[in-house]
Every structure is written in structure tokens, then in C-alpha cells.
């Protein structure tokens, strides 16, 4: 769904560019495959994802180089690719690394932060650089909105994995408890909805896209409310990861009437 997030970012600037969306989506897909392959030694990961091991390898062999090639066509030089992909690449490479008795991602309070910053960089910062967008209040606001969105998007996954994640990781659901984190996500999501509508009112994004984001945020909030620590991993992951698709479809429908 990373590709859809990139496409929605471009749509906010009234740009229709599926090529960049597919390239960055492929790179993100490849990063996910790398992380899964390097996490198969963990029992709960092996049970869930070992059947896809060869698929992950195929993605790394085929999708990753193709995505890099497409991105190279859109940029002035290979140095730009190195500069743009270096920050997320470092985080992805370190994510499954084991430091002593714990992995890098199990360092307290760092897992969600790393993921959120990486997704913001890939889905907002890189498109802004490729499209040469000015660093004005609109772009700053979009970065903040996307960071909060990804943080909320991660909550159902963290709730689902509470029984697997060590207590030392100190994820938000572990620190705040289920009831409090769900109340917190509701207030943050409501604030984001107001922020999106304000952005549409200011003319920073198309009105249909603002409505679509409000619908998507409400969809995400309802999923978070229904999340439980014993939820099925693949089923839950499908519905959670469908959030950008909900926004995309809603945007297409609302565009007909506005």
C-alpha cells in the first residue's frame, strides 16, 4: 500500500503520477521482504510467514532492481538515488539486526518511531524532492499529518502483537494499556480529520481528497477499536493495510460529485 500513499501524496499536489508510486511501492515491498527473510528465526514470524519465503526472495531479485531502475529514470543522476534512499535503507538494514540479546527493533520505544519516519520519508519527502515542491507550511503540515497517520496505522499491529512483543519493547499499547490507547487514538484521529478538512479549506488539497482522508481515518479508528491481542495476523493485516485503498476508492467516488 506504500505505492497508494505516494499516489495520494501526488494527488494532494494535483499531480497524477503512477510511475513514481509504483517505483517507491516496489522499493517498500522489497524492504518488507528483506525484513521478513531476516526475521524467520523468530518463532512467531516463522509460523506466520515461512510459506512466503521464496516469494520474498523473488521480490528482492526482481522487483527491487526494477524499482531502482524506474526511479533512476525520474532523477538527474544515480547520486540522487543514493542520497534519497540512504536514510530509509540504513533503518531497513538495521531493523532485523541483533544487538546482544535483543534485535535492533526491540530497543524500547524505537520500533514505531523508525517505521513511521521511514514511511514519511518514502511517501512524502522523496515525492516532494522529485516534484521540486517548496518547503512551505503546506509541506510541513503534510509531513506532520503523515507521521501521525502512520503512527495511528501501526497501533492495530502493535495491539495484535502484544502477546509476541517483549515487554521491554515498550510499545504504546504496552505502556498505555488497551483502553487508554484506543481513547488516545480516537482523539488523535479526530484531530487529524479536522486538520485534513482545514487543509482542504485552505486550498492545500482537493476537497474530494480531504473527504476521502476523513473516511479513511474513521475506517482506521473503527479497526483500532475492534483490535485485540489475539487477532489473526494475516486477516487483521489485510484489513489494516487496506486503509490507503479505502481512501483511494473514496477519492475516486467523491471526485465525481465535486
Buried (B, 14 or more C-beta within 10 A) or exposed (E): BBBBBBBBBBBBBEBEBEEBBBBBBBBBBBBBBBBBBBBBEBEEBEEBBEEBBEEBEEBBEEBBEBBBEBBBEBBEEEEBBEEBBEBBBEBBBEBBEEEEEEBBBBBBEBBBBBBBBBBBBBBBBBBBEBBEBEEEEBBEBBBBBBBBBBBBBBBBBBBBBBEBBEEEBBBBBBEBEBEEBBEBBBEBBEEBBEBBBEBBEEEBBBBBBBBBBBBBBBBBBEBBEEBEBEBEBEEBBEBBBBBBEBBBBBBEEBBEEE
